[in-house]
Amino acid sequence: MAKTGKLRLAITTPFRFLRRMIRAPFVWISSAYSSFKQFFTEEPDETPLPDSLAKTVSDPTGLFYHLDALRRHLLRAGLFFLATTSLAIAYNQIILEFLTRPVGGLQDVIAIDVTEPLSTVMKTSLLAGFALALPYIAFELYLFIAPGISPRARIWGLLAIPAVLILFVGGMAFAYFVMLPTAVPFLLNIGGVTAQIRLSSIVSFVTRVLFWIGLSFEFPLVIFILAIMGIVNTRMLIQNWRIAIVIIAVLAALVTPTIDPVNMAIVMGPLIVLYFLGIGLAAIAQRKRS
């Protein structure tokens, strides 16, 4: 009898293993779907803030749970940032060539200090690593905040992550391919002086311009968020378009690396278009609020 049982076990083992292998993907998909559905439908705790603070003071164990969750999210984000920084270090030559291309490339720049190449490589690698890791860092922070907001806000928050990335990358692309080719020759030909450009100087200049122009392209998203919160509305934005253009002109003057009106106008044009795009997004936000 025992031999029969062992024989049956030996014969059926491959089939049972195959059944588990076939079922495993379906079980995983079902579990992932349940977690996904719960994440976007579960209502947050509606306890008022004073009551929550009083509960935390009397029993701080709940705070420890949230701090531990934040630690896990920050740890994963930090590990991803470390990986992207390592990747940027491996390709630092390509990154430096990209950043110095507005002045001709690496062969047209000089390094004065002994540590200048090393410090520039480390700086650009950290910045590039952070830029590559930014969407994932934002996603980890979103996962930490999401349980405390409404299901609708979770959906809008998830959609905002790629929107932030697209607008930021679009602003940097505009600065690199449209603005810098106009601004750099103007700056280098003032007074007929032949300039010898330092590596650290051009890298700092280009990264600063890319960052601030990319940040300014987040304008429509800021307007949309303010409209969602009820701080601004479509009528207010349309009525004050003249004031908005003045503010855009001041912003363009701050982020433009030159003082000539041509480059300032190059920056102002897209920002004005983005402002009116923000008005359209504000109209969508108002309908969502109503």
HELIX and SHEET records of a PDB file:
HELIX    1   1 ALA A    2  THR A   41  1                                  40    
HELIX    2   2 LEU A   49  SER A   58  1                                  10    
HELIX    3   3 THR A   61  ALA A   90  1                                  30    
HELIX    4   4 ASN A   92  THR A  100  1                                   9    
HELIX    5   5 ARG A  101  VAL A  103  5                                   3    
HELIX    6   6 LEU A  106  ASP A  108  5                                   3    
HELIX    7   7 GLU A  116  ILE A  145  1                                  30    
HELIX    8   8 ALA A  146  GLY A  148  5                                   3    
HELIX    9   9 PRO A  151  PHE A  174  1                                  24    
HELIX   10  10 ALA A  175  MET A  179  3                                   5    
HELIX   11  11 LEU A  180  LEU A  188  1                                   9    
HELIX   12  12 ILE A  190  GLY A  192  5                                   3    
HELIX   13  13 LEU A  199  SER A  216  1                                  18    
HELIX   14  14 PHE A  219  ILE A  228  1                                  10    
HELIX   15  15 THR A  234  GLN A  239  1                                   6    
HELIX   16  16 TRP A  241  VAL A  255  1                                  15    
HELIX   17  17 PRO A  261  ARG A  289  1                                  29    
SHEET    1   A 2 VAL A 109  ILE A 110  0                                        
SHEET    2   A 2 ILE A 197  ARG A 198  1                                        
END                                                                             
